[in-house]
Amino acid sequence: MCDTFVVVSADQVLFGKNSDRDPNEAQVLSWVPAREYPANQTLNCTWTSIPQVRLTNAVLLCRPFWMWGAETGANEHGVVIGNEAIFTREPMQDEGLLGMDLVRLGLERADTADGAKDIICELIARHGQGGRCGYDSPGFSYHNSFIIADAGGAWVVEAAGEAIATRHIDRGAYAISNGITLPELMSREDRIRPRVAMAAARRQRVQCLAESVGNVRDAMAALRDHGVGNEAPRYRRLNGAMSGPCMHAGGWLAASQTVGSFVAELGQSTQSYWATGTAAPCMSVFRPVSMANPHNVGTPTGEQDGSLWWTFEAVHRALLGADTGLRSEYLADRDRVQSLVLESDADAAWQVANSWLHEWAQRLSGDNSTDIRPPWLQRYWQRANRQASRTSRLPWRPV
């Protein structure tokens, strides 16, 4: 599950994306330089191979650690893309391009949003959508929708099997949240799975939030939202906390967790990008990122290690069941550090954010305070923690 929005105005475009996946499915920030390839080379995507192009762009990706593709990202030309799962009644191919592959392909091959839209549509028509999409669930697969943006505007692309619909956004806000939004494809939507994912309610909430987004801080706040009237996550036994864009795992039937978040500010002459590199934006600090300045965030997998993603997870999971006082103290400190990060240059911002995270990781190490969550939710996270402490859940694919 995911939520993506774009806000197009006369002087800038603002873009935000929460990537919601399995709670132990680490999402890594990847910097990939521009490259030139020999003629007639083959490109191995996540599940299928396609012809490689001669030149690819430098890209910054937020990528599930086991995939070739990415949930969201940007390229050197100021193009940003985010994708969403959509659930349709159209058949899935056993092998094909994942939506995440299409995000990366669009970023690597296009220098405008218009060009990326055309490339994604052409690749779907030629190679189709297909392959395993989930980390924990072998049978989980889906079709995809996309928001593609640059400083000149944005495109919405929705694809149910081989059927594709597009819409250009030249002014105002638009959000997608795991449901079909373009009328040309409405008749193809599955009747059950979007309801389980609370797609319509989340899209309504994100659309409302996006219409009030005027700057980077607003975009970050929208991605930290837990739904109407909910300061903290509101859990349901069936599907966890899915009522807002900041999603928290814990449901019996659906258990998605926001594992990475990304914000872009696209102007005619300059672009700025911000990423958490961690789960749970409600507890995270957004850090400045760019194509020209890679950072060492480690190489996380589904097993606990010393990467940025898993270092934060130790803090995140210690605070999930913490009392209100400790959580309030932490969030106030998070707000203080986020302000410092927004006011600092990139290198200083990363130093500030790293120091803050390690201070809280040390403070909460070995914390044995009472867990205030209901027992069924505690048991869910105990199982997730046991899995992450043993090994990555990847018997089906090498890392």
C-alpha positions, 0 to 999 in steps of 0.5 A: 500500500502507498500514498502519493500526491502532487501539488502543481502551482505557477512557480513550483511543483511539490511531490510527496510519497509514502512507501508502505510495505512489509514491516521487515522489508528494509528500504534503502536509499540508492545513488546510481550514476549515469552510465553508457552501455554497449549496443545490444545489451540486456537489462535484468530487472527484478523478474524479467529481462528487457533491452538496455538503452545506450545512456541512462540518467543519474538517479536517486532511488528509494528501493526495497532492498531485494528489488532492482526497481524502486518505489520512488525517486528522482533523476538528474533532470528533475523528474520524480516518480512514485507508484502505487499498487492498484487491485484490478480484475485483470489477469497478472502475468507470471513474469513481467515488469513490476511497478517498481521496475517501471519507476526506475526505468522511467527515471533512468531513461527520460529527461521530462515527465512527458517523456517518462510517461511515454516510456512507462506506457510503452514498456507496459504495452511491450512487456506487461506487468507481472511477478511477485511484488510482496516480501512476506507473501508469495502470492501478492501481486498487483497492477500499478498507478503512477504520479510522474512530475517535473517542474512543468507539471505532472502526469497520472498513469493507471494501468490495469493489465494492458489497459492504460489511462492517463491524465495531465495535471497542470494546476492543483493537487492530485492524490493516489492511494491504491485505488483506481481514480481515472474513469476509463478504468473504473470498471476493471477495479477489484471490489474487495481488496481496495476496501481492505486497504481503505483505499478510498478513505485514504485517498480522500484524506491525502487529497484533502491534505495535499490541497493545503500543501504549500511548501516542503514542511507542509508536504512532510506533515501530510506524510506524517498524518494518521487520518482524520482526528487521529494524532496517533495510529488507530489500529484495527485487528483486520488491517492495522493502522491504514486510515492515514498516509502514515501507515502502521502494521499490525493487521491480521489480513493486511499489515502494511507499514510505511517503510520509506518517505520522499518529498520533492520541491521542483522549481524552474531553476532548482530542485530539492529532495528530502527522504527519511531513509527510514520507516514511520515518517511520524517518528522520522526526520526528513534528510536532504538528498541529491544526486551529487551527494551520496551518503553511506546508509548501509546495505540493509536487508530483512535482518537487523544490522547497523544500517540507517534503516535498522538503527532507526527501527530499534528506536521506532519499535521501542517507542511503538508501545511506549507511554504517552509521556515518552512519545511526546518527549520524543516527538518534540525532540524530533520536531526540534531536530527537523527544524535544525535540519531544514535550516542547515546545509546538507552535510551538517543536516545529516550530522545533526540527524545522525547524532539525534538518532544515535542518542535516542538509540542509546537511550532506548537500548534494552528498554523494558518499560511496560508495553501499552498496546493491546496483546494481539498487537504486541504479539504481531510485533513480537513475531516480526522482531523474531523474524528480523533477529534470525535471518532475512526472509529470502529463500526465494531470491538472493540478495 
